[in-house]
Amino acid sequence: MFDGAFLSHVILLVIGAISACGIVSAFAAMFAMGRSGYRKD
C-alpha cells in the first residue's frame, strides 16, 4: 500500500515537526528567562 519513498517522507516530516516544536519552545524558554532577570515584582 505505501511505498518506501512515502514512508521516508512521513518520517522526515515527523522529525521536522518535532525539531521545529523544540526550537520554538527553547526560544520561548530563553525569552522568558531573559525577561524575568530584570523584572521588579
C-alpha positions, 0 to 999 in steps of 0.5 A: 500500500505505501511505498518506501519513498512515502514512508521516508517522507512521513518520517522526515516530516515527523522529525521536522515537526518535532525539531521545529516544536523544540526550537520554538519552545527553547526560544520561548524558554530563553525569552522568558528567562531573559525577561524575568532577570530584570523584572521588579515584582 
